[in-house]
Amino acid sequence: MPISCRRGCCDARARRWSRQLAPLARAFVERYLRWLPKADYPVRYGMHSNTAFGVLFALDYARGADESALATAIEDRARSWFAHDRDAPAAWEPSGFDFLSPSLVEAELMRRVFAADAFGQWLDQFLPGIGRREPLPLFTPVEISDASDPHMVHLHGLNLARAWCFRGIASALAAGDPRAAVVSEAAASHQAAGVAALDGADYAGTHWLASFATLALSEP
């Protein structure tokens, strides 16, 4: 059954939608289970096909819907893809069309996969300068020259996606971890920049930025 009606908060319409969507949800689960064993390498760039971005939502679904086989398959494959990553080249970000940070969305997946202590240790290797706000480009909200350009406007989404990931990362760090305050501040600055962009009237951004704003404004 889709996740929405397993939490006891559904109205009659939601229960009907859940029943109707159950075959589609099952088809996604089956396809993930067939694909994951063959997916030897992840897609790492900051657009639609980013593998970490896709599977982290699938993992959330699997856990919420008691799809234990899918959850285990994603966790195992995520470790094989990312557990040994070191020194992410985050200073190269962003690329000109990114609406995701490749490094941060990977970390947002791995905080779901690792226990808290293990995640903190992995993050120390993956982004070793994070407690010093390094690399600086990763902590600096992106400015856009032409938000009417359908590719450049992706960078408004990047600010929101970074806010979402930074907030998730902070939630997985111990309260006394100095990285938590740094990352929380970065989340706030990126969220402010991204939300300000929602006032733009150009369709190139308005038709999709709200979905990223929802991520940025949601609790981890």
PyMOL commands that set and color helices and strands:
alter all, ss='L'
color gray80, all
select helices_A, chain A and resi 3-5+12-38+51-64+68-82+90-92+102-113+116-126+130-132+136-139+154-171+178-199+203-206+209-217
alter helices_A, ss='H'
color red, helices_A
deselect
rebuild
show_as cartoon
